[in-house]
Amino acid sequence: MQDKEYNGYLFSANRERLAIDRIAELLGQSYWAQGRSRETIVRSINHSLCFAIYKDGYQIGFARVVTDYATMFWLSDVFIDKNFRGQGLGKKLVEYVLSATPLKELNGILGTKDAHGLYEQYGFQRDPERLMRRRV
C-alpha cells in the first residue's frame, strides 16, 4: 500500500517504520490494551496488517487489522496520541485502512466501547445479537 500525506502527516503501512516502543506506549493509554505486554504487542503486530501515522518521523497513530484475506477482517488497536486528537486524524486513519487493497471486498468487524459514531460513518453497524466473545 502506498504512503499518503495529509496536512503534514504521513500515513503508512510500511512495517519497517513502526516504532514498537511507541506503539506499546500508545496502547498502554487505552482502555482495551492496558497491561498488554510488549511481547504480546510484538506478536500481534507480526501477525497483522499494520497502519500508522507520523508527524515529522514521530509516530502519533496506529491501527492493526487481522484478516484471512478472503472473507473478513478485524479492525483493532486504532489509536491517536491524545496530543494530536481533534484534527480528524482518526477518521483519516480509518479511511486509509479501509482503502487498503487486501481489505476492499471483505466484511469487517471491530469492537468499541465509545466510538460507534466514528465507525458507523464507514459502514459498520452495531450488532449486539450476533457477536460473541471468549475471554481468556
Backbone as numpy.savetxt, mean C-alpha at the origin, in Angstrom:
# Nx Ny Nz CAx CAy CAz Cx Cy Cz
6.74 -1.64 -13.82 5.89 -0.46 -13.82 6.78 0.78 -13.82
6.38 1.75 -14.57 7.17 2.97 -14.68 6.98 3.88 -13.48
8.06 4.56 -13.11 7.97 5.58 -12.08 7.08 6.71 -12.59
6.52 7.44 -11.63 5.63 8.55 -11.98 5.94 9.71 -11.04
5.93 10.92 -11.57 6.14 12.11 -10.75 4.84 12.86 -10.60
4.64 13.43 -9.42 3.45 14.22 -9.12 3.82 15.27 -8.09
3.74 16.53 -8.45 3.99 17.66 -7.54 5.29 17.52 -6.75
6.34 17.07 -7.39 7.63 16.94 -6.72 7.83 15.64 -5.96
6.87 14.73 -6.05 6.97 13.42 -5.41 7.20 12.36 -6.47
7.97 11.36 -6.14 8.23 10.25 -7.04 7.48 9.02 -6.55
6.67 8.45 -7.42 5.95 7.21 -7.14 6.70 6.10 -7.87
7.03 5.03 -7.15 7.86 3.99 -7.75 7.49 2.60 -7.22
7.63 1.62 -8.11 7.47 0.22 -7.72 8.82 -0.49 -7.78
9.89 0.27 -7.81 11.24 -0.27 -7.87 11.64 -0.79 -6.48
11.79 -2.08 -6.35 12.15 -2.71 -5.06 13.48 -2.20 -4.52
14.41 -1.91 -5.41 15.74 -1.49 -4.98 15.72 -0.15 -4.25
14.69 0.63 -4.44 14.58 1.93 -3.76 13.98 1.80 -2.36
13.33 0.72 -2.07 12.63 0.59 -0.78 13.60 0.75 0.39
13.17 1.54 1.35 13.95 1.77 2.58 13.30 0.95 3.70
13.79 -0.24 3.92 13.15 -1.19 4.85 13.00 -0.60 6.25
14.03 0.03 6.77 13.93 0.63 8.11 12.86 1.70 8.15
12.75 2.48 7.08 11.73 3.53 7.01 10.34 2.91 6.94
10.18 1.84 6.18 8.90 1.15 6.10 8.52 0.62 7.47
9.47 0.01 8.17 9.19 -0.51 9.51 8.78 0.63 10.44
9.43 1.77 10.32 9.07 2.94 11.13 7.64 3.40 10.82
7.31 3.52 9.54 5.97 3.95 9.14 4.91 2.96 9.62
5.14 1.68 9.38 4.15 0.67 9.79 4.01 0.61 11.31
5.07 0.89 12.03 5.01 0.91 13.48 4.09 2.00 14.02
3.78 2.99 13.20 2.87 4.08 13.60 1.41 3.74 13.29
1.18 2.63 12.61 -0.18 2.28 12.20 -0.89 1.44 13.25
-2.22 1.43 13.18 -2.99 0.62 14.12 -2.95 -0.87 13.76
-2.71 -1.18 12.50 -2.77 -2.57 12.07 -1.43 -3.30 12.11
-0.32 -2.57 12.16 0.98 -3.26 12.09 1.89 -2.94 13.27
1.35 -2.30 14.29 2.18 -2.04 15.48 2.67 -3.36 16.03
3.94 -3.41 16.33 4.49 -4.63 16.89 4.93 -5.65 15.87
4.67 -5.41 14.59 5.12 -6.33 13.55 6.65 -6.26 13.51
7.29 -7.38 13.56 8.76 -7.39 13.59 9.34 -6.99 12.24
10.57 -6.49 12.27 11.27 -6.14 11.04 11.41 -7.37 10.16
11.69 -8.51 10.76 11.82 -9.77 10.00 10.53 -10.09 9.25
9.39 -9.91 9.90 8.10 -10.17 9.25 7.86 -9.16 8.14
8.22 -7.91 8.37 8.06 -6.88 7.35 8.89 -7.22 6.12
10.13 -7.62 6.32 11.00 -8.00 5.20 10.41 -9.18 4.44
9.95 -10.18 5.15 9.36 -11.37 4.50 8.12 -10.98 3.71
7.28 -10.10 4.27 6.07 -9.67 3.55 6.43 -8.90 2.29
7.44 -8.06 2.36 7.88 -7.29 1.19 8.43 -8.23 0.12
9.19 -9.22 0.53 9.78 -10.15 -0.43 8.76 -10.96 -1.20
7.55 -11.09 -0.67 6.51 -11.90 -1.31 5.34 -11.06 -1.79
5.60 -9.78 -2.07 4.54 -8.87 -2.47 5.02 -7.92 -3.55
4.05 -7.31 -4.24 4.33 -6.15 -5.08 4.34 -4.95 -4.14
5.35 -4.12 -4.24 5.45 -2.98 -3.33 5.54 -1.68 -4.10
4.95 -0.65 -3.52 4.88 0.66 -4.13 5.27 1.69 -3.08
5.93 2.75 -3.50 6.37 3.74 -2.52 6.34 5.14 -3.12
6.33 6.12 -2.22 6.41 7.53 -2.60 7.66 8.10 -1.95
8.37 8.93 -2.72 9.60 9.55 -2.24 9.54 11.06 -2.46
10.10 11.78 -1.52 10.29 13.23 -1.65 11.78 13.48 -1.48
12.43 13.94 -2.55 13.88 14.18 -2.53 14.66 12.95 -2.04
14.23 11.77 -2.49 14.90 10.52 -2.14 14.50 9.92 -0.80
13.68 10.63 -0.03 13.25 10.17 1.30 11.87 9.52 1.17
11.74 8.27 1.63 10.48 7.55 1.49 9.45 8.08 2.47
8.30 8.49 1.93 7.23 9.05 2.78 5.92 8.28 2.66
5.87 7.28 1.79 4.66 6.48 1.64 4.97 5.07 1.20
3.99 4.19 1.41 4.19 2.78 1.11 2.85 2.11 0.90
2.82 1.11 0.02 1.67 0.22 -0.15 2.20 -1.13 -0.62
1.49 -2.17 -0.22 1.92 -3.53 -0.54 0.72 -4.30 -1.08
0.96 -5.14 -2.10 -0.11 -5.93 -2.73 0.31 -7.39 -2.77
-0.57 -8.25 -2.30 -0.39 -9.70 -2.39 -1.35 -10.17 -3.49
-0.85 -10.97 -4.42 -1.70 -11.38 -5.54 -1.32 -12.76 -6.08
-2.28 -13.37 -6.75 -2.00 -14.61 -7.49 -1.79 -14.31 -8.97
-1.90 -13.03 -9.37 -1.72 -12.55 -10.74 -2.75 -13.12 -11.71
-3.78 -13.77 -11.22 -4.77 -14.37 -12.11 -6.20 -13.94 -11.78
-6.53 -13.93 -10.48 -7.91 -13.67 -10.12 -8.09 -12.54 -9.10
-7.12 -12.37 -8.18 -7.35 -11.40 -7.10 -6.07 -10.81 -6.56
-6.27 -9.68 -5.85 -5.17 -9.09 -5.10 -5.69 -8.56 -3.78
-4.79 -8.48 -2.81 -5.08 -7.95 -1.48 -4.21 -6.71 -1.32
-4.84 -5.55 -1.20 -4.12 -4.30 -0.99 -3.94 -4.11 0.51
-2.69 -3.88 0.92 -2.45 -3.74 2.35 -1.30 -2.79 2.63
-1.17 -2.45 3.90 -0.08 -1.62 4.40 0.04 -0.28 3.68
-1.09 0.30 3.29 -1.08 1.61 2.65 -0.85 2.65 3.74
0.21 3.46 3.56 0.56 4.40 4.62 1.28 5.61 4.06
0.92 6.79 4.57 1.60 8.05 4.25 2.12 8.63 5.57
3.37 9.06 5.58 3.95 9.72 6.75 3.03 10.85 7.19
2.76 10.94 8.49 1.81 11.93 9.01 2.21 13.36 8.66
3.49 13.63 8.44 3.95 14.97 8.08 3.65 15.33 6.63
3.19 14.37 5.85 2.92 14.61 4.43 1.45 14.37 4.07
0.62 14.15 5.05 -0.81 13.91 4.79 -1.52 15.22 4.44
-2.71 15.08 3.87 -3.51 16.25 3.52 -3.16 16.85 2.17
-2.34 16.16 1.39 -1.94 16.66 0.08 -2.47 15.76 -1.05
-3.32 14.80 -0.71 -3.86 13.89 -1.71 -2.91 12.77 -2.10
-1.83 12.59 -1.33 -0.85 11.57 -1.68 -1.39 10.15 -1.50
-2.24 9.93 -0.51 -2.85 8.62 -0.33 -3.69 8.24 -1.54
-4.45 9.20 -2.04 -5.26 8.95 -3.24 -4.36 8.66 -4.44
-3.33 9.45 -4.60 -2.41 9.24 -5.73 -1.71 7.90 -5.63
-1.38 7.48 -4.41 -0.74 6.18 -4.23 -1.69 5.05 -4.61
-2.94 5.13 -4.17 -3.92 4.11 -4.54 -4.11 4.08 -6.06
-4.19 5.25 -6.68 -4.32 5.31 -8.15 -3.12 4.65 -8.82
-1.94 4.94 -8.32 -0.71 4.36 -8.89 -0.73 2.84 -8.76
-1.09 2.34 -7.59 -1.16 0.90 -7.37 -2.16 0.26 -8.33
-3.36 0.84 -8.40 -4.42 0.24 -9.22 -4.14 0.34 -10.71
-3.22 1.22 -11.11 -2.87 1.33 -12.52 -1.80 0.33 -12.94
-1.26 -0.42 -11.98 -0.22 -1.41 -12.29 -0.79 -2.49 -13.21
-0.12 -2.72 -14.30 -0.59 -3.68 -15.30 -0.97 -5.04 -14.72
-0.18 -5.64 -13.81 -0.55 -6.97 -13.31 -1.87 -6.99 -12.52
-2.37 -5.83 -12.10 -3.57 -5.79 -11.26 -4.83 -5.35 -12.01
-4.68 -4.89 -13.22 -5.79 -4.22 -13.93 -7.06 -5.05 -14.07
-6.97 -6.31 -14.33 -8.18 -7.13 -14.56 -8.51 -8.04 -13.38
-7.95 -7.74 -12.20 -8.14 -8.61 -11.04 -9.12 -8.01 -10.04
-9.81 -8.89 -9.32 -10.65 -8.44 -8.22 -9.76 -8.06 -7.05
-10.11 -6.98 -6.36 -9.30 -6.52 -5.25 -10.05 -6.56 -3.94
-9.32 -6.84 -2.87 -9.89 -6.79 -1.52 -8.91 -6.03 -0.63
-9.40 -5.56 0.47 -8.57 -4.88 1.46 -9.34 -4.84 2.77
-8.63 -4.48 3.81 -9.25 -4.30 5.11 -8.92 -2.90 5.62
-9.91 -2.22 6.19 -9.67 -0.91 6.77 -10.64 -0.66 7.92
-10.19 0.07 8.88 -11.03 0.45 10.01 -11.61 1.85 9.80
-10.87 2.69 9.07 -11.25 4.10 9.03 -11.12 4.80 7.68
-10.82 4.08 6.61 -10.62 4.74 5.32 -11.58 4.24 4.24
-12.77 3.84 4.65 -13.73 3.32 3.68 -14.01 4.31 2.55
-14.19 5.58 2.90 -14.48 6.60 1.91 -13.41 6.72 0.84
-12.16 6.62 1.25 -11.05 6.68 0.29 -11.17 5.55 -0.72
-11.31 4.33 -0.24 -11.30 3.19 -1.13 -12.57 3.06 -1.95
-13.68 3.55 -1.44 -14.92 3.52 -2.22 -14.79 4.37 -3.48
-13.96 5.40 -3.44 -13.72 6.24 -4.62 -13.08 5.45 -5.76
-12.50 4.31 -5.44 -11.80 3.50 -6.43 -12.51 2.17 -6.69
-13.79 2.12 -6.36 -14.59 0.95 -6.71 -14.67 -0.14 -5.66
-13.99 0.01 -4.53 -14.11 -0.98 -3.46 -15.45 -0.78 -2.75
-16.08 -1.89 -2.38 -17.37 -1.84 -1.70 -17.28 -2.59 -0.38
-18.02 -2.09 0.60 -18.06 -2.78 1.90 -18.82 -4.09 1.73
-18.32 -5.14 2.36 -18.92 -6.46 2.21 -18.80 -7.24 3.51
-19.47 -6.78 4.57 -19.32 -7.45 5.87 -19.94 -8.84 5.94
-20.82 -9.17 5.01 -21.49 -10.47 5.07 -20.65 -11.60 4.48
-19.64 -11.28 3.66 -18.91 -12.31 2.96 -17.49 -12.52 3.44
-16.87 -11.50 3.97 -15.47 -11.62 4.36 -15.35 -12.30 5.72
-14.36 -13.11 5.84 -14.08 -13.78 7.11 -12.60 -13.60 7.42
-12.25 -13.81 8.66 -10.86 -13.59 9.08 -10.45 -14.69 10.04
-9.20 -15.08 9.93 -8.59 -16.01 10.88 -7.36 -15.34 11.43
-7.30 -15.12 12.73 -6.14 -14.51 13.37 -5.33 -15.59 14.06
-4.02 -15.49 13.96 -3.14 -16.44 14.66 -2.23 -15.71 15.61
